[in-house]
């Protein structure tokens, strides 16, 4: 049976239609095209780290959001960090320079394999563990975090391609589940650092944050082709 939050998300998707947002749709199409051009593993350098980018895995070069998130969120020396949707592992690797330990997860098998290669490439096997699964399903009993990081999929339209299945969040349903579950995975005083974009329904995002009892602030605002890109820091006010 559909929950109240899932019903709200489904209704939000109907209000935020692809045909009503041509600029956002064109930008999403351009990002997908760039990824589809990657047909073999690339070795890139980003923020002084070397990274493999495998076909089908989100390339952090094509979006500065992951870089901004990694640079903007203050990770403390004793933090246990959870990196959701790790992709290449880039955010986990940057966070590991300051954190005590990082758990990185992704639902994509290709991403998990890619992230594990990059952890090894950068000699961080002792600080980063990579697990496969959706949202918090790979988290073991008793594991709670000082910081949760996520370069979240913000496009709420129904996916039409395999790449979109990994990078769209139809009806913002994944967002709703994440916000519901994350509070129980944070230590007292813990924070969430996440990306957001006007590629998604920002008004719905704000209303959902408030409904779930999150206090939030915008750390960074950037514009790309008239589409707002943001870095948020959340904390539970409940």
ABEGO torsion letter per residue (X at the ends): XBBAAAAAAAAAAAABBAAABAAAAAAAAAAAAAAAABABBBBBBBGGBBBBBBBGBBBAAABAAAAAAAAABBBBAABBBBBBGAEAGAAAAAAAAABABBBBBBABAAAAAAAAAAAAAAGAAAABBBBBEBEAAABBBGBBBABBBBBBBABABBBABAAAAAABBBGGAAAAAAAAAAAAABBBGBBBBBBBBAABBAAAAAAAAAAAGBBBBBABBBBBGGBBBBBBBBBBAX
